[in-house]
Amino acid sequence: MKLKNSVIVVFLGPAVVFYLLIFLYPSIRTLIMSFFYVKTVTASMARWSFVGLKNYRIIFQSKMFIHSLSNIFYIWFYGGLGVFFAALLYAVILTSGVKGKSFFRDILYLPNVITAVALATMWIHFAFNNQYGLFKIIFQTLGLKQLAEFQWTAPEHELFSMTVAYSFGCVGYYVLIFMAGIEKIPTDFYEAATIEGAGIFKKFTSITLPLLIGVMKTAVVLWSIAAVTFFLWSMMFSPYDPEMGTITPMVYMYNTTFGRNVIVTNPELVNAGLGAAVGVVMTSIIVIVFLAVDRLLPDQEEIKY
Amino acid sequence: MRKKWLVIGLSLLMALLVTGITFAAGKQEAAKAGHSAIKLVWWSMWNETEPQAKVYKEAVNDYMSQHPKVQVSIQWNGREIRKTLPPALDANTQIDIWEQADEYATKTWKDYALKLNSYYEKTYPTTNSRTYRESIIPALYELHKSFTEDGSLYIAPEQPFIVSSMYNKDLLKKVGVSIKTVGATWEEFLAVLEKLKSGGITPMTFDDAYSDLPLAIHLDRLYGGYEPVEKLAKDKTGKLWDDPRVMQTAKDYEYLASEGYFSKQVATNKWPAGQQEVATNQVAIYPQNGSWLPNELKSTAGLDFPWGQFAYPIPKNGKDGGTGGTFGSQAFMINKKCKNPDTAFDLIVFLTIGKWGKKFSNDTLSIPMDLSQEWPKQLADDKEIFKSLTNNYPWSGGLGASSESFPIVKKAFIELASGKINAEKFVAEIKAGVTK
């Protein structure tokens, strides 16, 4: 049945209008704003002052911005390794016919339904605390004195601790994604492999992993976006001023756009245009990561069941 | 065909109903607004559950009962107002009054605000025939004028604060020692710390959130002002960090750490863990915190906690004589587009001077705005310190002048105070951080 043009317009029109208004307009405005000094994020264009590429020069000369990039790379790489390893492991176990699959899946997913604010508070004040924290008690009980005295929230360990806390909550989400991918793989493959004498490890490396490439690509892109836009946990770990271990590009953007305690004496440091430039750079990074993942990992379409 | 007409008919009916309801609601709203000739909208920096908000709610109800033609609606924004207010003002939302910290408000939002100088020279029902200017703390009046080049005032203060060293008087008494409220020297301070330590009491602690303050005031005292510290913070060559006064500061703190005067938790304290160490009698002194601390800790420490304060000690070769310190206030602003600015200012005076100002101070354990009112007993020493101050240092004493070096300096200082690095490493770490 061929749809009339008018029907297409009627059905697609509102979606297109909303897309243009809500997504495209702010994106273009942000891009333009990044070439201006703008005092407040909603200031009318008449109040913007053109500065050319100055905002970009500032951020690329900013040690704190570069440091914030290295922080999210740390979260992306080490957090990603941990989350993907744990999620794959759990996904494989839970799809292997183990009893209580739904129960364990729900337990693993549970941190995702709790607000990150509550989770971060729990980690900072009840798990990492050096006087009465969970880890302190556990390691003390086990007689592991050095580990019990580990200073989780000290400046030099803050990034590690934040990555651990954040990654812990993410595992369940990726378990669900990987489980969905594994369950799509025909069981015949595993049966044939079993008959041929393949062990669990062989089946995982030769069947599960290659056939999960498509899912893995999506997961890597999702994880990368989460790392690039890392904000809330950082704000929870350092709610007053940015700290070396917790500053991320989004926090840097927030500080320059809205100001925090540190930006009081010099109001020129509050510059929504600079924040917009950070936004443009970070969006570009996400696009680059997406293209890189797309190029580096083979295409799922090549694999036919 | 019939069905089609039925659908059209029902749609029309629905549209009529919705229009009717909206119209009726609009009329009702209009009728309400007509009854109240003046409608003021106030965006507050407090959260509705905070004691400040509770007092203000009662006070506003009282104001409206005394002024039946005035209707005040409050939106409790909390501290997120920094983010939410400018967009709302740019969109011409009616917001007649809002609040923010004094310096930030003046320096970032004054373009939206009404100049208030003339209002300071008038009398109000709660000021007892004094002008508003004569009713409030003079130091705040002078400070707030200094935020603008021409002395224009865009803010009216509320909840003044002072930064000082906060301590548990009973713990000092227990080891038979006391400290001067104003003018204590570094040696006298060290003697107190030693007594506490030998009495089995952990002398000091702080949190990450306030870790910059002791370092900043120490440098401010040595340099005799915050301006050189601002230069230090902005220095990208690292050369200014070679100043002997920086090394002396680092050595002083290296000594405090090596003598075990800081809590073992000082490296790991995420706010408010350090404050809780003081509230639970584990530690005696919090080297620098705001006068809001007794209010913040009252649920843990209780109202009878033996709070004491002293001005940060004067280090050897200190230049400011201990007369410099950080003080300020939160503040109200009035929108320059406000249609009833006289009523708005009258309301602000009603809230801060007189019986409601007193209740605010009592319930939030904060410094009263009104000169004629008593300070809460928990802040008795702060009153003496406040009187002694002749120079105001901004928050972070100048270290906050650069958002680039600030996190580097804070990290190095926490490591120094927790004994992880020595003075030389402290300076080297900062220099490496700011120059690399």
Interface residues (C-beta under 8 A of the other chain):
Chain A: K39 T40 V41 T42 A43 S44 S62 K63 M64 I124 H125 F128 N129 N130 Q131 Q151 W152 T153 A154 P155 E156 F237 S238 P239 Y240 D241 P242 E243 M244 G245 I247 N255 T256 F258 G259 N261 V262 I263 V264 T265 N266 P267 L269 V270
Chain B: R82 K83 P86 P87 D90 A91 A101 E103 Y104 K107 T108 D111 D208 A209 D212 E230 K264 Q265 A267 T268 N269 K270 W271 A273 P394 W395 S396 G398 G400 A401 S403 E404 F406 P407 I408 K410 K411 I414 E415 S418 K420 G433 V434 K436
